[in-house]
Amino acid sequence: MFDFGDTFRCHRTAAQQSLENGLKSAFDFRKGYRVARTELWQQWIGKIAEAGLAGDTQRLELILLKVIRALKRENPELGSELGAILSQYSSNPSGLRWKESGPPPTDAEEGLPLVRLDSTEDSAPPILPEALNRQVEQFLMERNDQERLLVEGFSPPRSVLLVGEPGTGKTMLASWLAFKLKLPLVSLDLATSISSFLGKTGFNIRRVLDYARSRKCVLLLDEFDAIAKRRDDSTEMGELKRIVNVLLKELEDWPLQSVLIAATNHPGLLDPAIRRRFDIVLALPLPGKDERRAILERAAGRFSSELSDKLISAFANAMEGSTAADVQGLMQAAVRHHLSWQVPLQKSVMHEFQTRMENTLDSKSLGPLLRKIQSGDDRPFTVRELAEIFGKSPSTIQHHLGKEVIDG
């Protein structure tokens, strides 16, 4: 006869065994986890002691950020306390880290300064596309609100890579960021830093980096591709490849109180690992029509009221493909011509535009340019006015415009 009791006892014994095995596994896991965590804390304590005794505050900050994030899960109160301490020392100029490193570094042989201390007092906000403006505002917000980030164990952005053609406003943006952060702008002088003598360039770059990381500042490395080229470039000397390795380490360990900004016209020349190390990459495009119009109005200053909206729109259209520097330069030159020759500003703008176009304008490009100027419902110029501006006959202008434009 079938014994249900024996069957029940067998299943009960198997269930008990399974439960015991599960509890044992869980206990072993928790025990292993505690051992692993203990070993990790021991490693961190050792690293904290090493960095503190060596006076390496940058490394100490990075270790503490990791510790704070870990404590936020296990001991939130202690994590918040450490975060507050780190935030206090990172924002307080009287903290231990602010040991001034003396005057700016100079070239060892000729005594020429390796950096420039640039004024940012007259910095104006760059005129950028809306999407790029939001990125810039996000960066400034995170830098200015770094105490909240540090308390939670997160580092504020410390490095920015600016990418764009010459004249798109990279240096202007760096100056504006330094102004908004209320930090001095320290710019690397490539002319004195790069040397043909073996080892000297690396030594100069190292001194500049040490100087900038020892104080609250924004360090601008303009023409960054000159010192951070791809390491697989067979044309480069071994010294520049070593400089790239130094820069990689610096970007990882850059101190919280400072910002490193690099600018390049040739991002394709940069070592790929360098680009990945930057917290933020901002690509500055050529200005669109709205940006070109705003640049023209700002460059005209108080004289902008002397220009009609139609004329400003016309030249904003005509300068498609121009850099921000070219657009600004045209209007500033026109204002100078207006003041010197005492002629209406509108004529000065036309004169300056004609002067700049004389060397680049040919029969193929004249037609598209004229149509850009006259685009829109309200065409700003008559055929005769355009003929005067471009030094062509009215019939030539009419030919390039087509039969749509009627001479006023």
C-alpha positions as CSV (number, residue, x, y, z in Angstrom):
1,M,0.0,0.0,0.0
2,F,1.3,3.5,-0.9
3,D,2.6,5.4,2.2
4,F,1.7,9.1,1.9
5,G,3.5,9.8,5.2
6,D,6.8,8.7,3.8
7,T,6.3,10.7,0.6
8,F,5.5,13.9,2.7
9,R,8.5,13.3,4.9
10,C,10.8,13.0,1.9
11,H,9.4,16.2,0.3
12,R,9.7,18.0,3.7
13,T,13.3,16.9,4.1
14,A,14.2,18.0,0.5
15,A,12.5,21.4,1.2
16,Q,14.4,21.9,4.4
17,Q,17.7,21.0,2.7
18,S,16.9,23.5,-0.1
19,L,16.1,26.2,2.4
20,E,19.3,25.5,4.4
21,N,21.4,25.6,1.3
22,G,19.8,28.9,0.3
23,L,20.4,30.4,3.7
24,K,24.0,29.2,3.6
25,S,24.5,30.7,0.2
26,A,23.0,34.0,1.3
27,F,25.2,34.0,4.4
28,D,28.3,33.2,2.4
29,F,27.4,35.9,-0.1
30,R,26.9,38.5,2.6
31,K,30.0,37.4,4.3
32,G,31.9,37.7,1.0
33,Y,30.3,41.0,0.3
34,R,31.4,42.3,3.8
35,V,34.9,41.1,3.3
36,A,35.1,42.7,-0.2
37,R,33.7,46.0,1.2
38,T,36.1,45.9,4.1
39,E,39.0,45.4,1.7
40,L,37.7,48.2,-0.5
41,W,37.5,50.6,2.5
42,Q,41.0,49.6,3.5
43,Q,42.2,50.5,0.0
44,W,40.5,53.8,0.1
45,I,41.8,54.7,3.5
46,G,45.3,53.9,2.3
47,K,44.9,56.0,-0.8
48,I,43.4,58.9,1.2
49,A,46.4,58.8,3.6
50,E,48.9,58.7,0.8
51,A,47.3,61.6,-1.1
52,G,46.9,63.7,2.1
53,L,50.5,63.2,3.3
54,A,51.8,63.9,-0.1
55,G,49.8,67.1,-0.3
56,D,48.1,65.9,-3.5
57,T,44.8,67.7,-3.0
58,Q,43.6,67.0,-6.6
59,R,43.9,63.2,-6.1
60,L,42.4,63.5,-2.6
61,E,39.3,65.2,-4.1
62,L,38.8,62.4,-6.7
63,I,39.1,59.7,-4.0
64,L,36.7,61.4,-1.7
65,L,34.1,61.7,-4.5
66,K,34.2,57.9,-4.9
67,V,33.9,57.5,-1.1
68,I,31.0,59.9,-0.9
69,R,29.1,58.1,-3.6
70,A,29.6,54.7,-1.9
71,L,28.6,56.1,1.5
72,K,25.4,57.6,0.1
73,R,24.1,54.0,-0.2
74,E,25.4,52.7,3.1
75,N,25.7,55.7,5.4
76,P,24.0,58.7,3.9
77,E,24.6,60.9,7.0
78,L,28.4,60.4,6.9
79,G,28.4,60.8,3.1
80,S,26.6,64.1,3.3
81,E,29.1,65.3,6.0
82,L,32.1,64.4,3.9
83,G,30.4,66.0,0.8
84,A,29.9,69.2,2.8
85,I,33.5,69.3,3.9
86,L,34.7,68.7,0.3
87,S,32.4,71.4,-1.0
88,Q,33.7,73.9,1.6
89,Y,37.3,73.4,0.7
90,S,36.6,73.4,-3.0
91,S,34.8,76.8,-2.9
92,N,36.7,78.6,-0.1
93,P,39.8,80.4,-1.2
94,S,41.3,80.1,2.3
95,G,41.2,76.3,2.2
96,L,44.4,74.2,2.3
97,R,44.7,73.9,-1.4
98,W,45.1,77.6,-2.2
99,K,48.8,77.9,-1.9
100,E,49.8,80.4,-4.6
101,S,52.6,79.1,-6.8
102,G,54.2,82.5,-7.4
103,P,54.4,84.5,-10.6
104,P,53.5,83.1,-14.0
105,P,56.0,80.6,-15.4
106,T,58.6,81.9,-17.9
107,D,60.8,80.3,-20.6
108,A,64.0,79.1,-18.8
109,E,66.4,80.4,-21.5
110,E,64.9,83.8,-22.5
111,G,62.7,84.6,-19.6
112,L,59.6,85.1,-21.8
113,P,56.2,84.4,-20.2
114,L,54.6,81.0,-21.0
115,V,51.1,82.3,-20.3
116,R,49.0,85.4,-20.7
117,L,46.8,86.7,-18.0
118,D,43.9,88.0,-20.1
119,S,41.3,90.5,-18.9
120,T,37.6,89.4,-19.1
121,E,36.1,92.6,-17.8
122,D,34.7,93.6,-21.3
123,S,33.6,90.1,-22.2
124,A,30.3,90.0,-24.0
125,P,28.0,87.0,-24.3
126,P,28.7,85.2,-27.6
127,I,25.8,85.1,-30.1
128,L,25.2,81.4,-30.5
129,P,22.4,79.1,-31.8
130,E,19.7,78.4,-29.1
131,A,20.7,74.7,-28.7
132,L,24.4,75.7,-28.0
133,N,23.3,78.5,-25.6
134,R,21.5,75.8,-23.6
135,Q,24.6,73.7,-23.4
136,V,26.6,76.7,-22.2
137,E,24.0,77.6,-19.6
138,Q,23.9,74.0,-18.4
139,F,27.7,74.1,-17.9
140,L,27.6,77.4,-16.0
141,M,24.7,76.1,-13.8
142,E,26.6,73.0,-12.9
143,R,29.8,74.9,-12.1
144,N,27.9,77.5,-10.0
145,D,25.9,74.8,-8.2
146,Q,28.9,72.6,-7.6
147,E,28.3,72.4,-3.8
148,R,25.1,70.4,-4.3
149,L,26.9,68.1,-6.7
150,L,29.9,67.6,-4.4
151,V,27.6,66.8,-1.4
152,E,26.2,63.9,-3.5
153,G,29.7,62.8,-4.5
154,F,29.6,64.1,-8.1
155,S,32.2,66.3,-9.7
156,P,31.2,69.5,-11.6
157,P,32.4,69.7,-15.2
158,R,36.1,70.6,-15.1
159,S,37.1,70.5,-18.8
160,V,35.6,71.9,-22.0
161,L,36.7,71.3,-25.6
162,L,35.7,74.0,-28.1
163,V,35.6,72.9,-31.8
164,G,35.0,75.2,-34.7
165,E,36.4,77.0,-37.7
166,P,38.6,80.0,-37.2
167,G,36.5,83.1,-36.4
168,T,33.5,81.2,-34.9
169,G,34.0,82.7,-31.4
170,K,35.9,80.0,-29.5
171,T,38.2,82.4,-27.7
172,M,35.3,84.8,-27.1
173,L,33.3,82.0,-25.5
174,A,36.2,81.0,-23.3
175,S,36.6,84.6,-22.1
176,W,32.8,84.8,-21.4
177,L,32.9,81.6,-19.4
178,A,35.8,82.9,-17.3
179,F,33.9,86.1,-16.7
180,K,30.7,84.4,-15.7
181,L,32.6,82.0,-13.3
182,K,34.5,85.0,-11.9
183,L,37.8,83.3,-12.5
184,P,40.9,84.8,-14.1
185,L,41.7,83.7,-17.7
186,V,45.1,82.2,-18.1
187,S,46.1,81.5,-21.8
188,L,48.9,79.3,-22.9
189,D,51.3,81.2,-25.2
190,L,52.2,78.7,-27.9
191,A,54.8,80.9,-29.4
192,T,57.0,80.7,-26.4
193,S,56.0,77.3,-25.1
194,I,56.8,75.2,-28.2
195,S,60.5,74.8,-28.8
196,S,62.7,72.9,-31.3
197,F,64.9,71.8,-28.4
198,L,64.2,68.2,-27.4
199,G,62.3,68.0,-24.1
200,K,61.9,71.7,-23.7
201,T,58.3,71.8,-25.0
202,G,57.1,69.1,-22.6
203,F,58.9,70.9,-19.8
204,N,57.2,74.2,-20.6
205,I,53.7,72.6,-20.9
206,R,54.2,70.9,-17.6
207,R,55.1,74.2,-15.9
208,V,52.0,75.9,-17.3
209,L,49.7,73.0,-16.2
210,D,51.3,73.1,-12.7
211,Y,50.8,76.8,-12.5
212,A,47.1,76.7,-13.5
213,R,46.1,73.8,-11.3
214,S,47.6,75.5,-8.2
215,R,45.1,78.3,-8.3
216,K,41.4,79.1,-9.1
217,C,41.4,80.0,-12.8
218,V,40.3,79.1,-16.3
219,L,43.2,77.8,-18.4
220,L,42.8,78.2,-22.1
221,L,44.8,76.0,-24.4
222,D,44.2,77.5,-27.8
223,E,45.3,75.7,-31.0
224,F,45.1,72.6,-28.9
225,D,45.8,70.3,-31.9
226,A,49.4,71.7,-31.9
227,I,50.2,69.8,-28.6
228,A,47.5,67.0,-28.6
229,K,47.9,65.4,-32.0
230,R,47.1,61.7,-32.6
231,R,49.8,59.4,-31.3
232,D,49.6,57.3,-34.4
233,D,50.8,60.2,-36.5
234,S,54.1,59.0,-37.9
235,T,55.3,62.5,-38.7
236,E,55.3,63.6,-35.0
237,M,58.3,63.3,-32.7
238,G,58.2,61.1,-29.6
239,E,58.2,64.2,-27.3
240,L,54.7,65.3,-28.5
241,K,53.4,61.8,-28.0
242,R,54.6,62.0,-24.4
243,I,52.9,65.4,-24.0
244,V,49.6,63.7,-25.1
245,N,50.1,61.1,-22.3
246,V,50.6,64.0,-19.8
247,L,47.5,65.8,-21.0
248,L,45.4,62.6,-20.7
249,K,46.5,62.3,-17.0
250,E,45.9,66.0,-16.4
251,L,42.3,65.8,-17.8
252,E,41.5,62.9,-15.5
253,D,43.0,64.6,-12.4
254,W,42.2,68.3,-13.1
255,P,41.3,70.0,-9.8
256,L,37.7,71.0,-9.0
257,Q,38.4,74.7,-8.4
258,S,39.6,75.3,-11.9
259,V,38.4,74.8,-15.5
260,L,40.6,73.7,-18.4
261,I,39.3,74.9,-21.8
262,A,40.9,73.7,-25.0
263,A,40.1,75.1,-28.5
264,T,40.8,73.6,-31.9
265,N,40.1,74.4,-35.5
266,H,41.1,70.9,-36.5
267,P,39.3,68.3,-34.3
268,G,40.3,65.5,-36.7
269,L,44.0,66.0,-35.7
270,L,43.4,65.4,-32.0
271,D,44.2,62.1,-30.4
272,P,40.9,60.2,-30.0
273,A,41.6,59.5,-26.3
274,I,42.1,63.2,-25.6
275,R,38.6,64.1,-27.0
276,R,36.9,61.4,-24.8
277,R,38.5,62.9,-21.6
278,F,36.7,66.2,-21.8
279,D,33.6,66.6,-19.7
280,I,31.9,68.7,-22.4
281,V,32.5,69.2,-26.1
282,L,31.0,72.3,-27.7
283,A,30.9,72.6,-31.5
284,L,30.6,76.2,-32.7
285,P,29.0,76.4,-36.1
286,L,29.0,79.2,-38.6
287,P,26.4,81.7,-37.6
288,G,22.9,81.3,-39.1
289,K,20.8,84.2,-40.5
290,D,19.4,85.2,-37.1
291,E,22.8,85.1,-35.5
292,R,24.4,87.1,-38.3
293,R,21.7,89.8,-37.9
294,A,22.3,90.0,-34.2
295,I,26.1,90.2,-34.7
296,L,25.6,93.1,-37.2
297,E,23.3,95.0,-34.8
298,R,25.7,94.5,-31.8
299,A,28.8,95.5,-33.8
300,A,27.0,98.7,-34.9
301,G,26.4,99.6,-31.3
302,R,24.5,102.9,-30.7
303,F,24.6,103.5,-34.5
304,S,22.4,100.6,-35.3
305,S,19.4,102.9,-35.2
306,E,20.8,104.6,-38.4
307,L,20.4,101.3,-40.3
308,S,17.1,100.2,-41.7
309,D,15.8,96.7,-40.9
310,K,15.7,96.0,-44.6
311,L,19.4,96.7,-45.0
312,I,20.5,94.7,-41.9
313,S,18.4,91.7,-43.1
314,A,19.8,92.1,-46.6
315,F,23.4,91.9,-45.5
316,A,22.6,89.1,-43.0
317,N,21.4,87.2,-46.0
318,A,24.3,88.2,-48.2
319,M,26.9,87.0,-45.6
320,E,25.7,83.4,-45.5
321,G,28.8,81.2,-45.0
322,S,30.7,83.9,-43.2
323,T,32.2,83.5,-39.8
324,A,31.1,85.5,-36.8
325,A,34.4,87.4,-36.9
326,D,33.9,88.3,-40.5
327,V,30.4,89.6,-39.9
328,Q,31.4,91.6,-36.9
329,G,34.5,92.9,-38.7
330,L,32.5,94.2,-41.6
331,M,30.2,96.3,-39.5
332,Q,33.0,97.6,-37.2
333,A,34.9,98.7,-40.3
334,A,31.7,100.4,-41.7
335,V,31.2,102.3,-38.5
336,R,34.8,103.5,-38.6
337,H,34.4,104.6,-42.2
338,H,31.1,106.4,-41.2
339,L,32.9,108.3,-38.4
340,S,36.0,109.2,-40.4
341,W,34.4,110.2,-43.7
342,Q,31.2,111.7,-42.2
343,V,29.0,109.8,-44.6
344,P,25.7,108.0,-43.8
345,L,26.3,104.6,-42.1
346,Q,24.2,102.8,-44.7
347,K,26.5,103.9,-47.5
348,S,29.5,103.0,-45.3
349,V,28.1,99.5,-44.9
350,M,27.7,99.2,-48.7
351,H,31.2,100.6,-49.3
352,E,32.8,98.1,-46.9
353,F,30.8,95.2,-48.4
354,Q,31.9,96.2,-51.9
355,T,35.5,96.5,-50.8
356,R,35.5,93.0,-49.3
357,M,33.7,91.4,-52.2
358,E,35.9,92.9,-55.0
359,N,38.6,90.2,-54.6
360,T,36.3,87.3,-54.3
361,L,33.3,88.1,-56.5
362,D,33.1,86.6,-60.0
363,S,30.4,86.2,-62.6
364,K,29.3,82.9,-61.2
365,S,28.9,84.1,-57.6
366,L,27.3,87.5,-58.3
367,G,23.9,86.2,-59.3
368,P,23.4,84.0,-56.1
369,L,24.7,86.8,-54.0
370,L,22.3,89.4,-55.5
371,R,19.4,87.1,-55.0
372,K,20.3,86.6,-51.4
373,I,20.4,90.3,-50.8
374,Q,17.0,90.8,-52.5
375,S,15.4,87.7,-50.9
376,G,12.1,88.3,-49.1
377,D,8.9,90.1,-49.9
378,D,10.3,93.6,-49.3
379,R,13.4,93.9,-51.5
380,P,15.7,96.6,-50.0
381,F,17.6,97.9,-53.1
382,T,16.8,99.1,-56.5
383,V,18.8,97.8,-59.5
384,R,20.6,101.1,-59.8
385,E,21.6,101.0,-56.1
386,L,22.9,97.5,-56.5
387,A,24.8,98.6,-59.6
388,E,26.4,101.3,-57.6
389,I,27.3,99.0,-54.7
390,F,28.9,96.4,-56.9
391,G,30.4,98.6,-59.5
392,K,28.4,97.0,-62.3
393,S,26.1,98.3,-65.0
394,P,22.3,98.2,-64.2
395,S,21.9,95.9,-67.2
396,T,24.4,93.4,-65.7
397,I,22.7,93.5,-62.4
398,Q,19.3,93.0,-64.1
399,H,20.7,90.1,-66.0
400,H,21.9,88.3,-62.9
401,L,18.7,89.0,-61.0
402,G,16.4,87.9,-63.8
403,K,13.2,89.6,-64.9
404,E,11.6,89.3,-61.4
405,V,13.2,92.4,-60.1
406,I,11.8,95.7,-61.3
407,D,14.0,98.8,-61.1
408,G,12.5,101.4,-58.7
